[in-house]
Amino acid sequence: APPIGTNLPPAFATNHVFSDVDDLPLEYLDTPIFWHIPRSAGTSMKSIFSSCLGKVIATEVGGLDEHRLDDRIVTIKKPNGLFVNVDLYTVEGITRAKNLGLVQSNLAEAMFTPFIHDSSVLFDKNHRGRLFTILRHPVDRIMSLYYFLRIYDNNIKKQPIDEFVRTSGENWMVRQLTGTMTGPIDEAHLNAAKEMLRRKFLVGTLEKKTESFRRFE
């Protein structure tokens, strides 16, 4: 846990578009937004929401075909569910979604993105985001990422795992949670990231999937 008195990261401290976990009641115009951390069940969560629960979701799917050129927000039907025609897995796609009024359209019943800081522009004080995520033990996550990337990247195939760990990510999670995308980071950033998780996120863990799903319900 962060030290008592730790403040939210400056990028979020005065930007009240993400609800606190204990903000009740859940407002009708609030939209659940899942922070997709690589190799931490994000793909499974998308499948559960779209295929199992039948929810209309906003992911990267809307940027994979001709719908990326649409000039208005619509729902598109895919074999694995219903999606909004946006791409929240690129910064450019998030900007397009903002310009089209994704959140204000109320079409998306849940949203998924790896870019928490960038996605804040989608929301406003009347349409807030409700953040949730699944965390994975960092050793297990980096091992999974290493072996996954080796399938597609010949350079990583030649790279020892200890070198991959040293050069991979540059504290990507802390940077996303604090909005510090460039420059050095230190323990103060780490504590601010922890406070962001404590205040703003409903958190599950991959090691306790069943309990986590019950919590999200």
Buried (B, 14 or more C-beta within 10 A) or exposed (E): EBEEEBEBBEBBEEBEBBBBBEBEEEEEEBBBBBBBBBBBBBEEBBBBBBEEEEBBBBBBBBBEEEBBEBEEBBBBEEEEBBBBBBBBBBBEBBEBBBEBBBBBBBBBBBBBBBBBBBBBBBBEEEBBBBBBBBBBEEEEBBBBBBEEBBEEEEEBEEBEBEEBBEEBBEBEBBBBBBBBEEEEBEEEBBBBBBBBBBBBBBBBBBEEEEEBEEEBE
